[in-house]
Amino acid sequence: MITELNDANFEQEVIKSDIPVLVDFWAEWCGPCRMLGPIIDKLSDEAEYQGKFKFGKLNVDQNPGMATKYQVMSIPLVLFFKNGEKVDQSLGAVPENAIKEKIAAII
């Protein structure tokens, strides 16, 4: 399941989360974002991550506060958080295996 993130709920859903969180920074007009989106959606539905990892998407056009805070200059940008801290990132439309490897390293 994907959590729709915004400037208002980011701290509660990501920083205060008791499990690690993947945050996909994206925008409607971004072609590579549309390529990465279905991969994130698929991973969020996989049973092996239920209760162990949270998946969220943040539209940078609608939420400039978080995009600015995390210095998002290019999208898609995936940030990985654990215990309220950014622990890893992935820039661009990367293959599913690359994201799975990063998740495995964090869990």
N, C-alpha and C positions, 0 to 999 in steps of 0.2 A: 504494500500500500504506500502511495506517495502522499506526503504531507505538503500542502501548499504553504510555502513560507512567505512572510512579508516582514517589513521593517518592525511591525508591532509585535509579532509572535516569535521572532527569531531567537531572542534570549531564552524564552520559556521552552521552545521546541528543540533548540540546538545546544545552547550554552549550558542550560540546566538539565539536559537529558541524562538519564542514568545509563543509557547505552550509546555506543558510537553512532555518529550521524554522517551520512553522505549528503552534501548540499550541491545541487546542480544549478549553477548560475546560467541563465539562458535568456533569450528573447525570441519573440514571434518571427522576426525577420531574418533570423540567423539560420542559414542552411545547415551548417555542421551541427547546430543544436537539434535540428529536426532529425538528424541521423543518430545522435546520441540518445535522444529522448526515449525511443522504444527499448533501448538496451537497459536504461535505468528502470523503466517501467517493468520490464521482465524480471530483473534482479529483485525488485521490491516485492514481487509476488512469490519468489522462491521460498519454499518451506524452511530451508536451512538457515535463513536469516531472520525468520520470525522471532521476535522477542530478543534478538541478539544485535540487530542493526536497524537503524531508522533511515529512511530515504526521503529527501525533501527537494523541492524545486523552488527557486526564487527567480521571478521575472525581474531582470535588472532595470528595465524601462519603468516598471511600476513601483520599484523599491530602490531608489537611488541611495538611500542611507546605508544599507548593508553593502551594496556594491562599492560605495566609496570607502567604507570602513575596511573592507577586505581588499582594497586596491584592485578591483576587477577591471583590467584593461582590455582583455580579449575574452571572448566566449566561444564555445562553451568552456566554462571553468568549473571543475568539480573539486570542492574542498572536503576534506575528511576531518571530522572533529571527534575527539575523545576526551572525556572529563572537562568539557568546556574549552578545550584548546585545539587549535588547528594542528594536525599532526602530519598531514600529507596533502598533495594536490595532484590534479591531472588536467592538462590544458589541451583542448581540441577534441575532435571526434575520435576517440580511441576505441580499440576493439573490446568486446565484452571481457575477454580473458585478462586484459590489463587492469580493469576495474576490479574483477574478482580477486586478483592477486593482492591488490592494495587492501581490499576488505579483509582478506585472510590474514594479512600481516597485522591488522589493527585488532581483530577479534582475538 
